[in-house]
Amino acid sequence: MKAAVIESLGRAVVTEVPDPAPGPREVVVEVAACGLCGTDLHILQGEFAPKLPIVPGHEFAGTVVATGAQVTEVTTGDRVAVDPSLYCYECRYCRSGHNNLCERWAAIGVTTAGGAAQYAVAPVANCVKLPDHVRTEDAALIEPLSCAVRGYDVLRSRLGSHVLIYGSGTMGLMMLELAKRTGAASVDVVDLNPARLETARLLGVSGAAAGADELDRPGGWDVVVDATGNAAAIQDGLGRVAKAGTFLQFGVADYATRVQIDPYRVYNQEITITGSMAVLHSYERAAELFANGVLDPGVFISDRLPLERYPQALEQFAAGVGRKIVVVP
């Protein structure tokens, strides 16, 4: 079969790889669409994936074309979205309900072959059936949405909060949509990319600007979300949190990224600084929200490129052109 492969540091190619075969509790999915994510860029830079080469792609959906001998939950022809998370269920974090912090954490498309291919293998337990009205090629959005749902689980946001989001790429826009639906009094977005700010305005924001100084909230924001992973944005955002407010590190930063905090201010103003790591008990809820129209795929997906152009798609994504880019095998 044909697949994208990150061969080595900075090098991605499209090549032929062996067809996958399912284990007893696995299925083979014919991939309809696979989304690109910042994690894919980190893998390209030599981070996250324990070894290369790897077939990337952890945001995907498709049709079941083969099932293992012990699979009864789905049948050939079922359309599914795939939760890429792979846990050991044995370590202290799994046993305490923090599976996303698993000591042996793994994921399809990160540590094992993923969905940037014609076919991908997944445990049947990770497959969520799609209702008839959801297009399979749009359902690659469910995985990033499940990360955003996890982010809001961490926030435990109060009704009437004033929210500031750094970054209006896919993840920032998803946090925007969830903020609107969880009772935010206002939602402001900061981004240096004018085209992305226009998309935020299209979806409906209280304010959108290239910098927080252009927005009218002198006392700061109750909730500040970084969806960029950029040191300058994170540093600025930490200074925008109101008293008793919360800063959520949602964007994935490079390993070497460093910022400064003001410990006295954190103490004196009771500021919470927290993070959100991937997916945790949120994939099925994201699938239901998606089926109920929480996101408009026509807005969120800006480019659908053939799998053969995966290296070019990575370059476009790295350049910040467009919103969600998906490849179609």
Buried (B, 14 or more C-beta within 10 A) or exposed (E): BBBBBBEEEEEBEBEEBEEBEBBEBBBBBBBBBBBBBBBBBBBBBEBBBEEBBBBBBBBBBBBBBBBBEEBEEBEEEBBBBBBBBBBBEEBEBBEEEBBBBBEEBBBBBBBBBBBBBBBBBBBBEBBBEBEEEBEBBBBBBBBBBBBBBBBBBBBEBEEEBBBBBBBBBBBBBBBBBBBBEBEBEBBBBBBBBEEBBEBBEEBEBBBBBEEBEEBEBEEBBBBBBBBBBBBEBBBBBBBBBBEEBBBBBBBBBEEEEEBEEEEEBBEEBEBBEEEBBBBBEBBBBBBBBBBEEBBEBEBBBBBBBEBBBBBBBBEBBBEEBBBBBBBBB
